Amino acid sequence: MRGRVYGADHDNPGPRAGRVYAHLVGGPLDGLLLDVTDLTEQERGRAVALATEIGRYGPGGRSAYAPRPGDARRFDWRGDVP
């Protein structure tokens, strides 16, 4: 798997062996990977609000992503929140 991981260190932004990732689709974080390794199956089924400075609300804002129905390996953008 290739790509940059959301929240990863800039010096080592790629995915790590032994970890589980979901692809972020759409919105300001499109194309990034989200590390879901430590989440329970129930938690993986919930939406997340990820901090980002490049969304509609700028610094301090968040972008909401939810698992795609039928494909929990992809989280689709639902919008930005303050």
All heavy atoms as a GROMACS GRO file, in nm:
protein
  624
    1MET      N    1   0.085  -0.117   0.000
    1MET     CA    2   0.000   0.000   0.000
    1MET      C    3   0.090   0.124   0.000
    1MET      O    4   0.186   0.131   0.072
    1MET     CB    5  -0.090  -0.003   0.124
    1MET     CG    6  -0.182   0.115   0.133
    1MET     SD    7  -0.294   0.108   0.275
    1MET     CE    8  -0.409  -0.013   0.217
    2ARG      N    9   0.053   0.219  -0.082
    2ARG     CA   10   0.131   0.341  -0.092
    2ARG      C   11   0.045   0.459  -0.050
    2ARG      O   12  -0.075   0.449  -0.047
    2ARG     CB   13   0.179   0.360  -0.235
    2ARG     CG   14   0.261   0.242  -0.283
    2ARG     CD   15   0.303   0.263  -0.422
    2ARG     NE   16   0.416   0.354  -0.417
    2ARG     CZ   17   0.488   0.386  -0.520
    2ARG    NH1   18   0.461   0.336  -0.637
    2ARG    NH2   19   0.590   0.468  -0.509
    3GLY      N   20   0.106   0.570  -0.026
    3GLY     CA   21   0.032   0.691   0.010
    3GLY      C   22   0.081   0.750   0.140
    3GLY      O   23   0.169   0.698   0.206
    4ARG      N   24   0.018   0.862   0.175
    4ARG     CA   25   0.050   0.931   0.299
    4ARG      C   26  -0.056   0.899   0.403
    4ARG      O   27  -0.173   0.891   0.372
    4ARG     CB   28   0.054   1.081   0.275
    4ARG     CG   29   0.166   1.124   0.179
    4ARG     CD   30   0.165   1.275   0.160
    4ARG     NE   31   0.188   1.345   0.285
    4ARG     CZ   32   0.306   1.382   0.330
    4ARG    NH1   33   0.414   1.357   0.260
    4ARG    NH2   34   0.318   1.447   0.444
    5VAL      N   35  -0.012   0.887   0.525
    5VAL     CA   36  -0.103   0.854   0.635
    5VAL      C   37  -0.141   0.982   0.708
    5VAL      O   38  -0.055   1.062   0.746
    5VAL     CB   39  -0.036   0.754   0.732
    5VAL    CG1   40  -0.126   0.726   0.851
    5VAL    CG2   41   0.000   0.625   0.660
    6TYR      N   42  -0.272   1.001   0.729
    6TYR     CA   43  -0.322   1.116   0.804
    6TYR      C   44  -0.257   1.117   0.942
    6TYR      O   45  -0.255   1.017   1.013
    6TYR     CB   46  -0.475   1.107   0.818
    6TYR     CG   47  -0.531   1.211   0.912
    6TYR    CD1   48  -0.551   1.340   0.871
    6TYR    CD2   49  -0.558   1.177   1.045
    6TYR    CE1   50  -0.600   1.436   0.959
    6TYR    CE2   51  -0.608   1.272   1.133
    6TYR     CZ   52  -0.628   1.402   1.090
    6TYR     OH   53  -0.675   1.496   1.177
    7GLY      N   54  -0.200   1.231   0.980
    7GLY     CA   55  -0.141   1.248   1.113
    7GLY      C   56  -0.001   1.192   1.129
    7GLY      O   57   0.057   1.201   1.236
    8ALA      N   58   0.055   1.134   1.023
    8ALA     CA   59   0.189   1.074   1.032
    8ALA      C   60   0.297   1.181   1.033
    8ALA      O   61   0.277   1.293   0.987
    8ALA     CB   62   0.212   0.978   0.916
    9ASP      N   63   0.411   1.145   1.084
    9ASP     CA   64   0.529   1.230   1.086
    9ASP      C   65   0.568   1.264   0.943
    9ASP      O   66   0.571   1.177   0.856
    9ASP     CB   67   0.641   1.156   1.157
    9ASP     CG   68   0.769   1.237   1.168
    9ASP    OD1   69   0.762   1.362   1.159
    9ASP    OD2   70   0.875   1.175   1.185
   10HIS      N   71   0.600   1.390   0.917
   10HIS     CA   72   0.637   1.432   0.781
   10HIS      C   73   0.763   1.363   0.730
   10HIS      O   74   0.780   1.348   0.609
   10HIS     CB   75   0.655   1.585   0.775
   10HIS     CG   76   0.526   1.658   0.784
   10HIS    ND1   77   0.443   1.674   0.678
   10HIS    CD2   78   0.464   1.717   0.890
   10HIS    CE1   79   0.335   1.741   0.714
   10HIS    NE2   80   0.346   1.768   0.844
   11ASP      N   81   0.849   1.321   0.819
   11ASP     CA   82   0.971   1.252   0.777
   11ASP      C   83   0.945   1.107   0.737
   11ASP      O   84   1.026   1.046   0.669
   11ASP     CB   85   1.076   1.256   0.888
   11ASP     CG   86   1.126   1.397   0.914
   11ASP    OD1   87   1.124   1.480   0.820
   11ASP    OD2   88   1.167   1.425   1.028
   12ASN      N   89   0.834   1.052   0.782
   12ASN     CA   90   0.800   0.912   0.752
   12ASN      C   91   0.648   0.903   0.732
   12ASN      O   92   0.578   0.844   0.814
   12ASN     CB   93   0.846   0.821   0.866
   12ASN     CG   94   0.833   0.675   0.830
   12ASN    OD1   95   0.814   0.640   0.714
   12ASN    ND2   96   0.839   0.589   0.929
   13PRO      N   97   0.595   0.960   0.621
   13PRO     CA   98   0.451   0.972   0.605
   13PRO      C   99   0.380   0.847   0.550
   13PRO      O  100   0.258   0.843   0.546
   13PRO     CB  101   0.437   1.086   0.505
   13PRO     CG  102   0.559   1.071   0.419
   13PRO     CD  103   0.668   1.028   0.515
   14GLY      N  104   0.454   0.748   0.508
   14GLY     CA  105   0.395   0.631   0.445
   14GLY      C  106   0.339   0.531   0.542
   14GLY      O  107   0.362   0.537   0.662
   15PRO      N  108   0.262   0.437   0.489
   15PRO     CA  109   0.205   0.331   0.573
   15PRO      C  110   0.313   0.240   0.629
   15PRO      O  111   0.420   0.225   0.570
   15PRO     CB  112   0.112   0.255   0.479
   15PRO     CG  113   0.156   0.292   0.342
   15PRO     CD  114   0.223   0.424   0.350
   16ARG      N  115   0.285   0.179   0.743
   16ARG     CA  116   0.379   0.089   0.809
   16ARG      C  117   0.327  -0.054   0.803
   16ARG      O  118   0.206  -0.077   0.810
   16ARG     CB  119   0.399   0.130   0.955
   16ARG     CG  120   0.458   0.269   0.969
   16ARG     CD  121   0.481   0.307   1.112
   16ARG     NE  122   0.364   0.275   1.194
   16ARG     CZ  123   0.354   0.301   1.322
   16ARG    NH1  124   0.454   0.360   1.386
   16ARG    NH2  125   0.246   0.271   1.391
   17ALA      N  126   0.418  -0.146   0.795
   17ALA     CA  127   0.382  -0.287   0.792
   17ALA      C  128   0.308  -0.324   0.920
   17ALA      O  129   0.337  -0.272   1.028
   17ALA     CB  130   0.506  -0.373   0.776
   18GLY      N  131   0.210  -0.413   0.909
   18GLY     CA  132   0.138  -0.460   1.025
   18GLY      C  133   0.025  -0.369   1.070
   18GLY      O  134  -0.039  -0.396   1.171
   19ARG      N  135   0.000  -0.260   0.998
   19ARG     CA  136  -0.107  -0.167   1.033
   19ARG      C  137  -0.220  -0.182   0.931
   19ARG      O  138  -0.199  -0.227   0.819
   19ARG     CB  139  -0.058  -0.022   1.032
   19ARG     CG  140   0.066   0.005   1.118
   19ARG     CD  141   0.045  -0.014   1.264
   19ARG     NE  142  -0.044   0.086   1.320
   19ARG     CZ  143  -0.080   0.089   1.448
   19ARG    NH1  144  -0.034  -0.002   1.532
   19ARG    NH2  145  -0.162   0.180   1.493
   20VAL      N  146  -0.342  -0.142   0.969
   20VAL     CA  147  -0.458  -0.149   0.882
   20VAL      C  148  -0.503  -0.007   0.852
   20VAL      O  149  -0.514   0.076   0.942
   20VAL     CB  150  -0.573  -0.227   0.951
   20VAL    CG1  151  -0.696  -0.230   0.862
   20VAL    CG2  152  -0.527  -0.367   0.986
   21TYR      N  153  -0.529   0.022   0.724
   21TYR     CA  154  -0.564   0.157   0.681
   21TYR      C  155  -0.693   0.159   0.601
   21TYR      O  156  -0.728   0.062   0.533
   21TYR     CB  157  -0.452   0.216   0.594
   21TYR     CG  158  -0.322   0.227   0.667
   21TYR    CD1  159  -0.226   0.127   0.657
   21TYR    CD2  160  -0.295   0.336   0.748
   21TYR    CE1  161  -0.105   0.136   0.725
   21TYR    CE2  162  -0.175   0.345   0.817
   21TYR     CZ  163  -0.080   0.246   0.805
   21TYR     OH  164   0.038   0.254   0.873
   22ALA      N  165  -0.763   0.273   0.610
   22ALA     CA  166  -0.878   0.301   0.526
   22ALA      C  167  -0.840   0.421   0.439
   22ALA      O  168  -0.767   0.509   0.483
   22ALA     CB  169  -1.000   0.334   0.611
   23HIS      N  170  -0.890   0.424   0.316
   23HIS     CA  171  -0.864   0.535   0.224
   23HIS      C  172  -0.967   0.645   0.247
   23HIS      O  173  -1.087   0.617   0.255
   23HIS     CB  174  -0.875   0.488   0.079
   23HIS     CG  175  -0.769   0.394   0.039
   23HIS    ND1  176  -0.654   0.434  -0.025
   23HIS    CD2  177  -0.759   0.260   0.054
   23HIS    CE1  178  -0.578   0.328  -0.047
   23HIS    NE2  179  -0.639   0.222  -0.001
   24LEU      N  180  -0.921   0.769   0.258
   24LEU     CA  181  -1.011   0.884   0.268
   24LEU      C  182  -1.044   0.928   0.126
   24LEU      O  183  -0.954   0.949   0.044
   24LEU     CB  184  -0.946   0.997   0.348
   24LEU     CG  185  -0.911   0.963   0.493
   24LEU    CD1  186  -0.839   1.080   0.559
   24LEU    CD2  187  -1.035   0.923   0.571
   25VAL      N  188  -1.174   0.941   0.097
   25VAL     CA  189  -1.220   0.971  -0.039
   25VAL      C  190  -1.299   1.101  -0.040
   25VAL      O  191  -1.398   1.115   0.032
   25VAL     CB  192  -1.308   0.856  -0.092
   25VAL    CG1  193  -1.355   0.886  -0.233
   25VAL    CG2  194  -1.234   0.723  -0.086
   26GLY      N  195  -1.254   1.196  -0.120
   26GLY     CA  196  -1.321   1.325  -0.133
   26GLY      C  197  -1.277   1.423  -0.026
   26GLY      O  198  -1.204   1.391   0.067
   27GLY      N  199  -1.322   1.547  -0.043
   27GLY     CA  200  -1.292   1.651   0.055
   27GLY      C  201  -1.145   1.688   0.062
   27GLY      O  202  -1.065   1.646  -0.021
   28PRO      N  203  -1.109   1.767   0.162
   28PRO     CA  204  -0.973   1.818   0.171
   28PRO      C  205  -0.867   1.712   0.202
   28PRO      O  206  -0.749   1.735   0.178
   28PRO     CB  207  -0.980   1.922   0.282
   28PRO     CG  208  -1.099   1.886   0.362
   28PRO     CD  209  -1.195   1.821   0.267
   29LEU      N  210  -0.906   1.598   0.255
   29LEU     CA  211  -0.808   1.495   0.290
   29LEU      C  212  -0.807   1.379   0.190
   29LEU      O  213  -0.751   1.273   0.216
   29LEU     CB  214  -0.836   1.443   0.432
   29LEU     CG  215  -0.836   1.550   0.541
   29LEU    CD1  216  -0.874   1.490   0.676
   29LEU    CD2  217  -0.701   1.620   0.548
   30ASP      N  218  -0.867   1.402   0.074
   30ASP     CA  219  -0.877   1.300  -0.030
   30ASP      C  220  -0.741   1.239  -0.061
   30ASP      O  221  -0.643   1.309  -0.079
   30ASP     CB  222  -0.934   1.362  -0.158
   30ASP     CG  223  -0.956   1.261  -0.267
   30ASP    OD1  224  -1.017   1.156  -0.240
   30ASP    OD2  225  -0.912   1.286  -0.381
   31GLY      N  226  -0.738   1.107  -0.064
   31GLY     CA  227  -0.616   1.036  -0.099
   31GLY      C  228  -0.530   0.995   0.019
   31GLY      O  229  -0.441   0.911   0.004
   32LEU      N  230  -0.555   1.052   0.136
   32LEU     CA  231  -0.478   1.013   0.253
   32LEU      C  232  -0.528   0.879   0.307
   32LEU      O  233  -0.641   0.837   0.278
   32LEU     CB  234  -0.488   1.118   0.363
   32LEU     CG  235  -0.422   1.253   0.335
   32LEU    CD1  236  -0.443   1.348   0.453
   32LEU    CD2  237  -0.274   1.236   0.307
   33LEU      N  238  -0.444   0.815   0.385
   33LEU     CA  239  -0.482   0.690   0.451
   33LEU      C  240  -0.509   0.719   0.598
   33LEU      O  241  -0.439   0.799   0.660
   33LEU     CB  242  -0.368   0.588   0.439
   33LEU     CG  243  -0.325   0.551   0.298
   33LEU    CD1  244  -0.199   0.465   0.301
   33LEU    CD2  245  -0.437   0.481   0.225
   34LEU      N  246  -0.609   0.653   0.653
   34LEU     CA  247  -0.642   0.667   0.794
   34LEU      C  248  -0.608   0.536   0.864
   34LEU      O  249  -0.658   0.430   0.826
   34LEU     CB  250  -0.791   0.698   0.810
   34LEU     CG  251  -0.842   0.713   0.953
   34LEU    CD1  252  -0.777   0.834   1.021
   34LEU    CD2  253  -0.993   0.725   0.954
   35ASP      N  254  -0.524   0.542   0.966
   35ASP     CA  255  -0.486   0.423   1.042
   35ASP      C  256  -0.603   0.381   1.131
   35ASP      O  257  -0.642   0.454   1.222
   35ASP     CB  258  -0.362   0.452   1.126
   35ASP     CG  259  -0.304   0.329   1.194
   35ASP    OD1  260  -0.375   0.227   1.206
   35ASP    OD2  261  -0.187   0.335   1.235
   36VAL      N  262  -0.660   0.264   1.105
   36VAL     CA  263  -0.773   0.213   1.182
   36VAL      C  264  -0.735   0.087   1.261
   36VAL      O  265  -0.823   0.017   1.313
   36VAL     CB  266  -0.896   0.186   1.092
   36VAL    CG1  267  -0.945   0.316   1.029
   36VAL    CG2  268  -0.864   0.084   0.984
   37THR      N  269  -0.607   0.062   1.272
   37THR     CA  270  -0.557  -0.060   1.336
   37THR      C  271  -0.612  -0.082   1.475
   37THR      O  272  -0.655  -0.192   1.510
   37THR     CB  273  -0.403  -0.058   1.342
   37THR    OG1  274  -0.352  -0.037   1.210
   37THR    CG2  275  -0.348  -0.188   1.400
   38ASP      N  276  -0.611   0.020   1.557
   38ASP     CA  277  -0.647   0.005   1.698
   38ASP      C  278  -0.796   0.026   1.726
   38ASP      O  279  -0.837   0.026   1.842
   38ASP     CB  280  -0.564   0.100   1.783
   38ASP     CG  281  -0.415   0.068   1.775
   38ASP    OD1  282  -0.382  -0.051   1.761
   38ASP    OD2  283  -0.333   0.160   1.782
   39LEU      N  284  -0.876   0.043   1.622
   39LEU     CA  285  -1.019   0.060   1.640
   39LEU      C  286  -1.089  -0.076   1.643
   39LEU      O  287  -1.051  -0.168   1.571
   39LEU     CB  288  -1.078   0.144   1.526
   39LEU     CG  289  -1.024   0.285   1.508
   39LEU    CD1  290  -1.091   0.353   1.390
   39LEU    CD2  291  -1.042   0.366   1.635
   40THR      N  292  -1.193  -0.084   1.725
   40THR     CA  293  -1.274  -0.206   1.725
   40THR      C  294  -1.358  -0.209   1.598
   40THR      O  295  -1.372  -0.107   1.528
   40THR     CB  296  -1.368  -0.210   1.848
   40THR    OG1  297  -1.464  -0.104   1.834
   40THR    CG2  298  -1.291  -0.196   1.978
   41GLU      N  299  -1.419  -0.323   1.568
   41GLU     CA  300  -1.505  -0.335   1.451
   41GLU      C  301  -1.620  -0.233   1.459
   41GLU      O  302  -1.655  -0.171   1.359
   41GLU     CB  303  -1.560  -0.477   1.441
   41GLU     CG  304  -1.615  -0.510   1.306
   41GLU     CD  305  -1.510  -0.517   1.197
   41GLU    OE1  306  -1.396  -0.555   1.224
   41GLU    OE2  307  -1.544  -0.483   1.082
   42GLN      N  308  -1.674  -0.215   1.578
   42GLN     CA  309  -1.782  -0.118   1.597
   42GLN      C  310  -1.733   0.025   1.571
   42GLN      O  311  -1.801   0.104   1.506
   42GLN     CB  312  -1.839  -0.130   1.738
   42GLN     CG  313  -1.958  -0.040   1.762
   42GLN     CD  314  -2.016  -0.058   1.901
   42GLN    OE1  315  -1.952  -0.114   1.990
   42GLN    NE2  316  -2.137  -0.010   1.922
   43GLU      N  317  -1.615   0.058   1.622
   43GLU     CA  318  -1.559   0.192   1.601
   43GLU      C  319  -1.528   0.217   1.454
   43GLU      O  320  -1.543   0.329   1.405
   43GLU     CB  321  -1.433   0.211   1.685
   43GLU     CG  322  -1.460   0.220   1.834
   43GLU     CD  323  -1.333   0.215   1.917
   43GLU    OE1  324  -1.235   0.150   1.878
   43GLU    OE2  325  -1.334   0.278   2.024
   44ARG      N  326  -1.487   0.114   1.382
   44ARG     CA  327  -1.457   0.130   1.239
   44ARG      C  328  -1.582   0.160   1.158
   44ARG      O  329  -1.574   0.210   1.047
   44ARG     CB  330  -1.391   0.004   1.183
   44ARG     CG  331  -1.250  -0.014   1.229
   44ARG     CD  332  -1.187  -0.135   1.165
   44ARG     NE  333  -1.061  -0.167   1.231
   44ARG     CZ  334  -0.982  -0.265   1.193
   44ARG    NH1  335  -1.013  -0.340   1.090
   44ARG    NH2  336  -0.870  -0.288   1.259
   45GLY      N  337  -1.698   0.131   1.214
   45GLY     CA  338  -1.823   0.156   1.146
   45GLY      C  339  -1.880   0.295   1.170
   45GLY      O  340  -1.984   0.331   1.116
   46ARG      N  341  -1.812   0.376   1.249
   46ARG     CA  342  -1.859   0.510   1.284
   46ARG      C  343  -1.788   0.616   1.202
   46ARG      O  344  -1.676   0.600   1.158
   46ARG     CB  345  -1.832   0.538   1.431
   46ARG     CG  346  -1.909   0.453   1.525
   46ARG     CD  347  -1.881   0.495   1.667
   46ARG     NE  348  -1.936   0.398   1.761
   46ARG     CZ  349  -1.889   0.376   1.880
   46ARG    NH1  350  -1.784   0.445   1.923
   46ARG    NH2  351  -1.944   0.287   1.959
   47ALA      N  352  -1.856   0.729   1.190
   47ALA     CA  353  -1.797   0.846   1.125
   47ALA      C  354  -1.688   0.905   1.215
   47ALA      O  355  -1.689   0.885   1.336
   47ALA     CB  356  -1.904   0.950   1.097
   48VAL      N  357  -1.595   0.976   1.154
   48VAL     CA  358  -1.488   1.043   1.227
   48VAL      C  359  -1.480   1.188   1.182
   48VAL      O  360  -1.516   1.222   1.070
   48VAL     CB  361  -1.350   0.974   1.204
   48VAL    CG1  362  -1.350   0.834   1.261
   48VAL    CG2  363  -1.313   0.972   1.057
   49ALA      N  364  -1.436   1.276   1.271
   49ALA     CA  365  -1.413   1.417   1.239
   49ALA      C  366  -1.263   1.441   1.257
   49ALA      O  367  -1.213   1.435   1.369
   49ALA     CB  368  -1.495   1.508   1.328
   50LEU      N  369  -1.194   1.464   1.147
   50LEU     CA  370  -1.048   1.476   1.149
   50LEU      C  371  -1.004   1.622   1.138
   50LEU      O  372  -1.050   1.695   1.050
   50LEU     CB  373  -0.989   1.395   1.032
   50LEU     CG  374  -1.031   1.248   1.028
   50LEU    CD1  375  -0.985   1.184   0.899
   50LEU    CD2  376  -0.975   1.175   1.149
   51ALA      N  377  -0.918   1.663   1.226
   51ALA     CA  378  -0.868   1.800   1.227
   51ALA      C  379  -0.791   1.828   1.097
   51ALA      O  380  -0.712   1.746   1.052
   51ALA     CB  381  -0.776   1.822   1.346
   52THR      N  382  -0.821   1.944   1.038
   52THR     CA  383  -0.749   1.987   0.918
   52THR      C  384  -0.756   2.139   0.906
   52THR      O  385  -0.858   2.200   0.940
   52THR     CB  386  -0.804   1.922   0.790
   52THR    OG1  387  -0.728   1.967   0.679
   52THR    CG2  388  -0.950   1.952   0.768
   53GLU      N  389  -0.649   2.196   0.860
   53GLU     CA  390  -0.644   2.342   0.838
   53GLU      C  391  -0.686   2.378   0.697
   53GLU      O  392  -0.703   2.496   0.666
   53GLU     CB  393  -0.501   2.393   0.863
   53GLU     CG  394  -0.458   2.376   1.006
   53GLU     CD  395  -0.318   2.429   1.031
   53GLU    OE1  396  -0.253   2.478   0.937
   53GLU    OE2  397  -0.274   2.423   1.146
   54ILE      N  398  -0.704   2.279   0.610
   54ILE     CA  399  -0.733   2.309   0.470
   54ILE      C  400  -0.880   2.289   0.434
   54ILE      O  401  -0.917   2.297   0.318
   54ILE     CB  402  -0.643   2.226   0.376
   54ILE    CG1  403  -0.662   2.076   0.399
   54ILE    CG2  404  -0.498   2.267   0.392
   54ILE    CD1  405  -0.585   1.988   0.302
   55GLY      N  406  -0.965   2.270   0.532
   55GLY     CA  407  -1.108   2.256   0.508
   55GLY      C  408  -1.177   2.392   0.506
   55GLY      O  409  -1.113   2.498   0.515
   56ARG      N  410  -1.307   2.390   0.498
   56ARG     CA  411  -1.389   2.511   0.490
   56ARG      C  412  -1.366   2.607   0.607
   56ARG      O  413  -1.374   2.728   0.592
   56ARG     CB  414  -1.535   2.470   0.484
   56ARG     CG  415  -1.630   2.584   0.481
   56ARG     CD  416  -1.772   2.536   0.470
   56ARG     NE  417  -1.862   2.649   0.467
   56ARG     CZ  418  -1.991   2.639   0.472
   56ARG    NH1  419  -2.048   2.521   0.477
   56ARG    NH2  420  -2.066   2.746   0.470
   57TYR      N  421  -1.339   2.553   0.726
   57TYR     CA  422  -1.329   2.636   0.846
   57TYR      C  423  -1.186   2.671   0.885
   57TYR      O  424  -1.164   2.732   0.989
   57TYR     CB  425  -1.403   2.569   0.962
   57TYR     CG  426  -1.551   2.557   0.931
   57TYR    CD1  427  -1.605   2.438   0.883
   57TYR    CD2  428  -1.634   2.667   0.946
   57TYR    CE1  429  -1.739   2.430   0.852
   57TYR    CE2  430  -1.770   2.658   0.916
   57TYR     CZ  431  -1.821   2.540   0.868
   57TYR     OH  432  -1.953   2.532   0.836
   58GLY      N  433  -1.089   2.635   0.803
   58GLY     CA  434  -0.949   2.671   0.829
   58GLY      C  435  -0.896   2.609   0.957
   58GLY      O  436  -0.944   2.505   1.003
   59PRO      N  437  -0.796   2.674   1.019
   59PRO     CA  438  -0.736   2.621   1.141
   59PRO      C  439  -0.844   2.598   1.249
   59PRO      O  440  -0.929   2.683   1.271
   59PRO     CB  441  -0.638   2.729   1.184
   59PRO     CG  442  -0.604   2.800   1.057
   59PRO     CD  443  -0.731   2.797   0.975
   60GLY      N  444  -0.838   2.482   1.311
   60GLY     CA  445  -0.936   2.448   1.413
   60GLY      C  446  -1.057   2.374   1.358
   60GLY      O  447  -1.137   2.321   1.434
   61GLY      N  448  -1.071   2.371   1.226
   61GLY     CA  449  -1.184   2.302   1.164
   61GLY      C  450  -1.158   2.152   1.151
   61GLY      O  451  -1.048   2.103   1.172
   62ARG      N  452  -1.263   2.081   1.117
   62ARG     CA  453  -1.255   1.936   1.100
   62ARG      C  454  -1.328   1.895   0.974
   62ARG      O  455  -1.422   1.963   0.932
   62ARG     CB  456  -1.316   1.864   1.220
   62ARG     CG  457  -1.240   1.892   1.349
   62ARG     CD  458  -1.304   1.820   1.467
   62ARG     NE  459  -1.227   1.841   1.586
   62ARG     CZ  460  -1.120   1.770   1.622
   62ARG    NH1  461  -1.079   1.670   1.548
   62ARG    NH2  462  -1.057   1.795   1.733
   63SER      N  463  -1.287   1.784   0.917
   63SER     CA  464  -1.356   1.724   0.803
   63SER      C  465  -1.415   1.592   0.848
   63SER      O  466  -1.346   1.511   0.911
   63SER     CB  467  -1.260   1.702   0.686
   63SER     OG  468  -1.227   1.825   0.627
   64ALA      N  469  -1.544   1.573   0.819
   64ALA     CA  470  -1.614   1.452   0.860
   64ALA      C  471  -1.607   1.347   0.749
   64ALA      O  472  -1.633   1.377   0.632
   64ALA     CB  473  -1.759   1.485   0.893
   65TYR      N  474  -1.574   1.225   0.788
   65TYR     CA  475  -1.568   1.111   0.697
   65TYR      C  476  -1.642   0.994   0.760
   65TYR      O  477  -1.639   0.977   0.881
   65TYR     CB  478  -1.422   1.070   0.670
   65TYR     CG  479  -1.349   1.167   0.580
   65TYR    CD1  480  -1.291   1.281   0.631
   65TYR    CD2  481  -1.340   1.144   0.443
   65TYR    CE1  482  -1.225   1.371   0.549
   65TYR    CE2  483  -1.274   1.234   0.360
   65TYR     CZ  484  -1.218   1.347   0.414
   65TYR     OH  485  -1.154   1.436   0.332
   66ALA      N  486  -1.709   0.915   0.676
   66ALA     CA  487  -1.784   0.799   0.725
   66ALA      C  488  -1.752   0.679   0.637
   66ALA      O  489  -1.728   0.695   0.517
   66ALA     CB  490  -1.933   0.828   0.725
   67PRO      N  491  -1.753   0.559   0.694
   67PRO     CA  492  -1.726   0.439   0.616
   67PRO      C  493  -1.826   0.425   0.502
   67PRO      O  494  -1.945   0.453   0.520
   67PRO     CB  495  -1.741   0.324   0.715
   67PRO     CG  496  -1.743   0.385   0.849
   67PRO     CD  497  -1.783   0.527   0.834
   68ARG      N  498  -1.778   0.386   0.387
   68ARG     CA  499  -1.865   0.365   0.272
   68ARG      C  500  -1.947   0.238   0.295
   68ARG      O  501  -1.892   0.134   0.330
   68ARG     CB  502  -1.780   0.350   0.146
   68ARG     CG  503  -1.861   0.330   0.020
   68ARG     CD  504  -1.771   0.321  -0.100
   68ARG     NE  505  -1.709   0.450  -0.125
   68ARG     CZ  506  -1.622   0.473  -0.222
   68ARG    NH1  507  -1.584   0.374  -0.302
   68ARG    NH2  508  -1.569   0.592  -0.239
   69PRO      N  509  -2.078   0.245   0.276
   69PRO     CA  510  -2.159   0.125   0.291
   69PRO      C  511  -2.109   0.013   0.199
   69PRO      O  512  -2.089   0.035   0.080
   69PRO     CB  513  -2.300   0.170   0.251
   69PRO     CG  514  -2.300   0.318   0.276
   69PRO     CD  515  -2.158   0.362   0.244
   70GLY      N  516  -2.085  -0.102   0.256
   70GLY     CA  517  -2.038  -0.217   0.179
   70GLY      C  518  -1.888  -0.220   0.154
   70GLY      O  519  -1.838  -0.315   0.097
   71ASP      N  520  -1.816  -0.115   0.195
   71ASP     CA  521  -1.671  -0.112   0.176
   71ASP      C  522  -1.607  -0.030   0.288
   71ASP      O  523  -1.577   0.088   0.271
   71ASP     CB  524  -1.635  -0.053   0.040
   71ASP     CG  525  -1.486  -0.059   0.010
   71ASP    OD1  526  -1.407  -0.111   0.093
   71ASP    OD2  527  -1.445  -0.012  -0.098
   72ALA      N  528  -1.588  -0.090   0.404
   72ALA     CA  529  -1.534  -0.021   0.521
   72ALA      C  530  -1.389   0.020   0.504
   72ALA      O  531  -1.333   0.087   0.590
   72ALA     CB  532  -1.550  -0.108   0.645
   73ARG      N  533  -1.326  -0.018   0.392
   73ARG     CA  534  -1.188   0.023   0.366
   73ARG      C  535  -1.181   0.161   0.303
   73ARG      O  536  -1.074   0.214   0.279
   73ARG     CB  537  -1.118  -0.079   0.275
   73ARG     CG  538  -1.100  -0.214   0.343
   73ARG     CD  539  -1.043  -0.315   0.250
   73ARG     NE  540  -1.135  -0.328   0.136
   73ARG     CZ  541  -1.102  -0.376   0.017
   73ARG    NH1  542  -0.981  -0.415  -0.006
   73ARG    NH2  543  -1.193  -0.383  -0.079
   74ARG      N  544  -1.296   0.220   0.278
   74ARG     CA  545  -1.304   0.356   0.222
   74ARG      C  546  -1.394   0.441   0.310
   74ARG      O  547  -1.505   0.400   0.344
   74ARG     CB  548  -1.357   0.352   0.079
   74ARG     CG  549  -1.270   0.272  -0.013
   74ARG     CD  550  -1.300   0.302  -0.157
   74ARG     NE  551  -1.229   0.214  -0.247
   74ARG     CZ  552  -1.100   0.219  -0.273
   74ARG    NH1  553  -1.025   0.309  -0.215
   74ARG    NH2  554  -1.044   0.135  -0.356
   75PHE      N  555  -1.345   0.558   0.346
   75PHE     CA  556  -1.424   0.654   0.424
   75PHE      C  557  -1.454   0.772   0.332
   75PHE      O  558  -1.362   0.839   0.283
   75PHE     CB  559  -1.346   0.702   0.547
   75PHE     CG  560  -1.354   0.610   0.665
   75PHE    CD1  561  -1.332   0.474   0.654
   75PHE    CD2  562  -1.382   0.661   0.790
   75PHE    CE1  563  -1.338   0.390   0.764
   75PHE    CE2  564  -1.389   0.578   0.902
   75PHE     CZ  565  -1.368   0.443   0.889
   76ASP      N  566  -1.582   0.798   0.308
   76ASP     CA  567  -1.623   0.907   0.220
   76ASP      C  568  -1.644   1.036   0.297
   76ASP      O  569  -1.696   1.036   0.409
   76ASP     CB  570  -1.753   0.869   0.148
   76ASP     CG  571  -1.734   0.753   0.051
   76ASP    OD1  572  -1.634   0.753  -0.023
   76ASP    OD2  573  -1.820   0.662   0.049
   77TRP      N  574  -1.608   1.147   0.233
   77TRP     CA  575  -1.622   1.279   0.292
   77TRP      C  576  -1.769   1.314   0.307
   77TRP      O  577  -1.848   1.292   0.216
   77TRP     CB  578  -1.550   1.380   0.204
   77TRP     CG  579  -1.554   1.521   0.253
   77TRP    CD1  580  -1.505   1.569   0.369
   77TRP    CD2  581  -1.606   1.633   0.181
   77TRP    NE1  582  -1.523   1.705   0.376
   77TRP    CE2  583  -1.585   1.746   0.261
   77TRP    CE3  584  -1.667   1.648   0.058
   77TRP    CZ2  585  -1.624   1.874   0.222
   77TRP    CZ3  586  -1.706   1.775   0.018
   77TRP    CH2  587  -1.685   1.886   0.100
   78ARG      N  588  -1.807   1.369   0.422
   78ARG     CA  589  -1.945   1.409   0.449
   78ARG      C  590  -1.960   1.559   0.465
   78ARG      O  591  -2.070   1.610   0.474
   78ARG     CB  592  -1.997   1.340   0.575
   78ARG     CG  593  -2.000   1.189   0.565
   78ARG     CD  594  -2.104   1.149   0.463
   78ARG     NE  595  -2.120   1.005   0.462
   78ARG     CZ  596  -2.118   0.932   0.352
   78ARG    NH1  597  -2.100   0.989   0.235
   78ARG    NH2  598  -2.135   0.804   0.357
   79GLY      N  599  -1.848   1.631   0.472
   79GLY     CA  600  -1.853   1.775   0.487
   79GLY      C  601  -1.755   1.822   0.593
   79GLY      O  602  -1.690   1.742   0.660
   80ASP      N  603  -1.748   1.954   0.607
   80ASP     CA  604  -1.658   2.014   0.706
   80ASP      C  605  -1.741   2.071   0.821
   80ASP      O  606  -1.854   2.113   0.804
   80ASP     CB  607  -1.576   2.125   0.642
   80ASP     CG  608  -1.476   2.072   0.539
   80ASP    OD1  609  -1.431   1.958   0.555
   80ASP    OD2  610  -1.445   2.144   0.444
   81VAL      N  611  -1.682   2.068   0.939
   81VAL     CA  612  -1.747   2.119   1.060
   81VAL      C  613  -1.650   2.211   1.134
   81VAL      O  614  -1.529   2.193   1.126
   81VAL     CB  615  -1.795   2.005   1.151
   81VAL    CG1  616  -1.907   1.925   1.085
   81VAL    CG2  617  -1.682   1.912   1.189
   82PRO      N  618  -1.706   2.312   1.205
   82PRO     CA  619  -1.616   2.403   1.279
   82PRO      C  620  -1.548   2.335   1.396
   82PRO      O  621  -1.586   2.233   1.443
   82PRO     CB  622  -1.709   2.514   1.327
   82PRO     CG  623  -1.848   2.473   1.297
   82PRO     CD  624  -1.843   2.350   1.215
   0.00000   0.00000   0.00000
